[in-house]
Amino acid sequence: MVLETLNPLHYNITSLVPDTMPVATVPILILMCFLFLMWNHEETSSIPGPGYCMGIGPLISHGRFLWMGVGNACNYYNKTYGEFVRVWISGEETFIISK
């Protein structure tokens, strides 16, 4: 009888998981959502250009420079946003100034 109480297979661990799972996951999910919102928060810039949009804007901007070339991409952004534009090249914020 003593050996049965000391046997770890005697206890049913799986019965505890469904009871504690919702209690543990709700604070973790709230914390992850809060951290995600803080990570994606950005201050709006007064300089025109494509938006950041959770990192998609820099990828599109960099892809446009690779696909169109520097000259054509600069002309595109100048026609779209004006003569002073903020874009991202290789993950770095870059300003295009032209007239």
Backbone hydrogen bonds in HBPLUS format (Angstrom, degrees):
<---DONOR---> <-ACCEPTOR-->    atom                        ^
c    i                          cat <-CA-CA->   ^        H-A-AA   ^      H-
h    n   atom  resd res      DA  || num        DHA   H-A  angle D-A-AA Bond
n    s   type  num  typ     dist DA aas  dist angle  dist       angle   num
A0005-THR N   A0001-MET O   3.34 MM   4  6.66 149.7  2.44 143.1 149.3     1
A0006-LEU N   A0002-VAL O   3.20 MM   4  6.45 141.4  2.36 143.2 153.5     2
A0007-ASN N   A0003-LEU O   3.10 MM   4  6.11 122.3  2.45 137.2 150.2     3
A0010-HIS N   A0007-ASN O   3.08 MM   3  5.46 155.5  2.14 109.9 117.6     4
A0016-LEU N   A0013-ILE O   2.99 MM   3  5.58 150.8  2.07 116.8 124.9     5
A0020-THR N   A0016-LEU O   3.15 MM   4  6.33 159.2  2.19 157.4 162.7     6
A0021-MET N   A0017-VAL O   2.90 MM   4  5.66 142.9  2.04 155.7 164.2     7
A0024-ALA N   A0020-THR O   3.08 MM   4  6.19 150.5  2.17 151.7 159.0     8
A0025-THR N   A0021-MET O   2.96 MM   4  6.03 154.9  2.02 156.6 163.8     9
A0026-VAL N   A0022-PRO O   3.36 MM   4  6.14 159.7  2.40 142.2 144.6    10
A0029-LEU N   A0025-THR O   2.81 MM   4  5.93 160.5  1.84 156.3 161.2    11
A0030-ILE N   A0026-VAL O   3.01 MM   4  6.19 158.3  2.06 151.2 157.1    12
A0031-LEU N   A0027-PRO O   2.93 MM   4  6.07 159.3  1.98 144.4 150.1    13
A0032-MET N   A0028-ILE O   2.90 MM   4  6.11 157.7  1.95 148.1 154.4    14
A0033-CYS N   A0029-LEU O   2.95 MM   4  6.13 157.7  2.00 146.8 152.4    15
A0034-PHE N   A0030-ILE O   2.98 MM   4  6.19 159.1  2.03 148.2 153.9    16
A0035-LEU N   A0031-LEU O   2.94 MM   4  6.17 161.8  1.97 151.0 155.8    17
A0036-PHE N   A0032-MET O   2.89 MM   4  6.03 152.2  1.96 144.6 152.7    18
A0037-LEU N   A0033-CYS O   2.94 MM   4  6.17 157.2  2.00 149.1 154.5    19
A0038-MET N   A0034-PHE O   2.99 MM   4  6.23 156.1  2.05 147.7 154.5    20
A0039-TRP N   A0035-LEU O   2.89 MM   4  6.02 151.8  1.97 144.8 152.5    21
A0040-ASN N   A0036-PHE O   3.06 MM   4  6.22 150.2  2.15 144.6 151.7    22
A0041-HIS N   A0037-LEU O   3.05 MM   4  5.99 117.1  2.46 136.6 150.5    23
A0086-ARG N   A0048-PRO O   2.93 MM  38  6.20 154.3  1.99 152.1 160.4    24
A0055-GLY N   A0052-TYR O   3.14 MM   3  5.52 126.8  2.44 109.4 122.9    25
A0057-GLY N   A0052-TYR O   2.97 MM   5  4.61 158.7  2.02 138.8 137.1    26
A0056-ILE N   A0053-CYS O   3.11 MM   3  5.55 166.6  2.13 118.5 121.2    27
A0060-ILE N   A0056-ILE O   2.96 MM   4  6.23 158.9  2.00 155.6 161.3    28
A0061-SER N   A0057-GLY O   2.88 MM   4  6.04 164.1  1.90 154.5 159.5    29
A0062-HIS N   A0058-PRO O   2.91 MM   4  5.98 166.5  1.93 146.7 150.6    30
A0063-GLY N   A0059-LEU O   2.90 MM   4  5.96 155.6  1.96 141.6 149.3    31
A0064-ARG N   A0060-ILE O   2.85 MM   4  6.06 149.0  1.95 146.8 154.8    32
A0065-PHE N   A0061-SER O   3.15 MM   4  6.50 152.9  2.23 146.0 152.4    33
A0066-LEU N   A0062-HIS O   3.01 MM   4  6.33 153.2  2.09 147.7 155.2    34
A0067-TRP N   A0063-GLY O   2.83 MM   4  5.94 156.7  1.88 148.3 155.1    35
A0068-MET N   A0064-ARG O   2.82 MM   4  5.70 168.8  1.83 149.1 153.0    36
A0069-GLY N   A0065-PHE O   3.01 MM   4  5.05 137.5  2.20 120.8 131.2    37
A0073-ALA N   A0069-GLY O   3.06 MM   4  5.99 157.6  2.12 146.6 153.7    38
A0074-CYS N   A0070-VAL O   2.93 MM   4  5.99 157.4  1.98 148.6 154.9    39
A0075-ASN N   A0071-GLY O   3.00 MM   4  6.25 158.5  2.05 148.1 154.2    40
A0076-TYR N   A0072-ASN O   2.91 MM   4  6.13 155.8  1.97 146.1 152.9    41
A0077-TYR N   A0073-ALA O   2.96 MM   4  6.22 168.3  1.98 154.1 156.0    42
A0078-ASN N   A0074-CYS O   2.90 MM   4  6.04 152.8  1.97 147.6 155.7    43
A0079-LYS N   A0075-ASN O   2.95 MM   4  6.12 155.0  2.01 148.9 154.9    44
A0080-THR N   A0076-TYR O   2.96 MM   4  6.14 150.7  2.05 146.5 155.4    45
A0081-TYR N   A0077-TYR O   2.82 MM   4  5.75 171.1  1.83 150.7 153.5    46
A0082-GLY N   A0078-ASN O   2.98 MM   4  4.68 140.1  2.14 116.6 126.3    47
A0098-SER N   A0083-GLU O   2.92 MM  15  5.10 161.0  1.96 149.0 153.9    48
A0085-VAL N   A0096-ILE O   2.95 MM  11  5.10 161.8  1.98 144.4 150.1    49
A0096-ILE N   A0085-VAL O   2.75 MM  11  5.10 161.5  1.79 149.7 156.3    50
A0087-VAL N   A0094-THR O   2.79 MM   7  5.23 170.3  1.79 163.5 166.3    51
A0094-THR N   A0087-VAL O   2.62 MM   7  5.23 176.6  1.62 163.4 162.5    52
A0089-ILE N   A0092-GLU O   2.97 MM   3  5.40 154.7  2.04 154.0 154.0    53
A0092-GLU N   A0089-ILE O   3.09 MM   3  5.40 164.2  2.12 114.9 118.2    54
